[in-house]
Amino acid sequence: MNKKFINIVKIILYFIIIVCLIIIGIKKYNYYKSDKTYDSIREIKNNNVVSTEENNKLNHMYEELKSINPDYKFWITVEETVIDYPVVKGEDNDFYLSNDFYKENSISGAIFLDYKNTLEDKNLILYGHNMRDGSMFAAINKFKEKDFFDSGKIKIVTENEERSYEVFSVFVEAANDINLKSNFISEEDYIKYINELKKKSYYKNNIDSDFSNIITLYTCSYEFENARTIVCAVLN
């Protein structure tokens, strides 16, 4: 093997290393940019939210976030996780996969409500990316741990109320097999749907509830190709 050939190989390897470092750097910058974006939005929440117990007619957080993005619907928090985000609803389920709360292109996208949903539906379906840095909906995978399943709480703050949900089902399913529903033809149809979610769950619990309303969190998972993690919780 002559020296010229070895030098060419070295140059190619150096080039590959540089390209890989650039790609890693761009990805880290995009993560950083996304984190800063949502940190700034959390400041709005922290500075403006008014206790619904003190004033059930006006929520300054809602008013301000709605003025920034008319697609804003409510705020979601999952206790003991980084999930603390505004929730939006687009005209489809594609736009907010790659656009943030400010409607700017983003690797993390946004947490968004199914475009067919209304807040009056029996099942609110929310989507979010499972980001490698642990942001967005990555943390809902913690519900696969029994202790967290038993204790984890989900809260949303709407225009004039705070809702608390208790998890009753967590499971992983292939994307093509998932059939989430937000509207039901009858109460019997709804109860049947709830029972199917319970059967799929990794764990069981005894929740004292009439299951009047539920919330469903949806994200990618990595157990197998096209796997999705689904977390379902009932309104307390």
N, C-alpha and C positions, 0 to 999 in steps of 0.2 A: 504494500500500500504506500503510494508516494506521498510526499509532504504536501503537495498541492491539493490532492484529494482530501487529506485530513483537514487542511485549513478550510476547505469548502464546507465540509461536514460541521466543523466548529461554528462557522458563520451561520449556517442553517439552524443549528441548535440555539445559538445566541438569539437569533431572530425569533424562533418559536418561544423562547423564554420571555423575551420582551413583549411579544404579542399577548402571551398569557398574563403577564403582570399588568398590562394595560387593561385587559378585559376584567381582571379582578379589581383593579383600581376603579374602573367605571362602575362596576356593580356595587362596590362599597360606597362610592359617592352617591349612587342612586338610593341606597338604603339610608344613608345619612340625610339626604335631601328629604326623603319621605318622612323620616323621624322628626325633622325640624318642622315640616309642614304641619304635622298633627300635634306637635308640641305647642305651636302657636294657636291652634284651634282650641286646645285644652285650656289655654290661658283665658280665652273668651268664656269658656264654660265656668272656670273657677272664679272669674271676676264678676260674672253677671247672673249666675243662677240664683233664683229666688226660691226659698222653701215653699213647696206647694201647700204646706200646712199653714203658712203665714198668708199666702196669697194664691188661691186656687184659680185665679182668673188671668194672671199675668206671669209669664216666665221670660225674663229678660234674655236668658240664654237662647231660647227658641227664637225670639224676635230678631236677635242679632245674627244668629247663624242662618236664619231664613233670608235675611237681607243679603247675605254673602252668596248663598246658593239656594234658590227657590226650591230645589229638589230635596232639601233637608226635611227629615221626618221626625226623628227623635235621637236620643243619645243612648248608647248601650255601654254597660259596664259588667264585667265578670269579676267578681271578687277574687282577690289573691292572684290575679293575672295582669298582664299588660293591656288587656282588652279594655279600652276606655276611648271610644270613638263616636263620632257623629255617624248617623245612618242616613243614607240618601236613597231616592228611588228615581231611576231613569225611565226613559221611554221603552227600553228593552233591558235584557240582562247581559248586554255586551259592553256598553259604554264605560261603566265604572270598573270593569276588569282592568283597564289600563289608564284610567284617569282618576285623579284624586278629588278631594272635596272642592278644590278651586277649579275643577274641570281641566286641569293641566295634565299632560302625559306623565304617568308615574308607574314605576315598576311594581308598586304595592297596590295601586288602584284605590278603591274605597270599600267600606262595608256598605252593602246596599240591600234594600228590600226588594223582593221579587216584584217585577213591574206590574204584575196582575193583582198584587195585594192592596188592600186598604186596611187602615187601622181597626176597622170594625170586623174584619175577618176572624174566624175562629183560630186560624193558624197563620202566624206571621213567619215568613220564610226569609232568612237573611243569609247572604253569601259574603265570603271574604277569602282572600288568599291565605294559604299556609306558607308564610314566608320563612326562608331559611334562617333569617336573623331573629326569628321568634315573634315578629310583629304580626299585626292584623289578626287573622283567626287561627294562627298556629297553636295558640294556647288552649283551644277547645279540645285538643287531643289529651289534655290533662284529665278530662272526664273519663278516659279509659282506665284511670287508676281508681280503684274502689274507694279509697278514702276521700278523694276529691269528688267523686261521683256522689258520695253520701253528703258532703258538706258544701259543695260549690253552689253559688247563687248567681243568678243573672238578673240584672236590673235595667230597666229602660225608663227614661224620663221623656215624656211627651210634652205637648204644649202646656198642659195644666195638671199633670199628675205623674206620680212615680209608680211603676209597676215592678213587682218582685216575682221571680219565677224560680221554681224548684225543679231540678233535672229528674226525669223519670226514665229516660232511655238514651243510650249511646251505642252506636254500632258502626261498622264499616261495611260498605256495599259498593259493588261495581256501578259506575256512573250510569251505564245503560239499563241497570235494573231498578234504579231509584224512581219512585213514583210519589213525589210529594204533592199534597193537596192543600189548598187554602179555603176551598168552598165545598160544601157537602149538600147532597140532595135531601138529606133528612138527618134527624138526630141519630137514628140507627146507623146510618152510613158513617157519621162522625165517630160514634162509639166503636164501631168496627175498625176504623182507621187507628184510633188510639190503642186498641188491643193489639193490632198488628205491630205498632211501634214498640209496645211493651215486650212482645214475643221476640223481637229482633235484638233487644238490649243485652249487653254483656252482663248487666247486673239487674237485680230486682230491688224495689223498695216499696214501702207501704205509705203512700201519700194520701192524706185525708183531704180529698178535693173532689168537686163535681166535674172537674176538667172542662170548665166553661170556655177557657181559652188556652192556647199553647203557643210556644215560640219554637222555631226550628233553626238551628245554626248549621251551616253547610260549608265544608272546605275540602280541599284535596288531601289525600292521604297516600302513604307510600308502602302499604303492606303488599300491594300488587299493582299491576298496571291499571290505570284509570280508577283506582280506589278513591272513595270519598268517606270522610268522617261526618256522621250526622249526630247532632245532639238535640234532644227534644226536652222542653221544660214546660211545666204547667204554672199558670198564674195562681199565686197564693191568695 
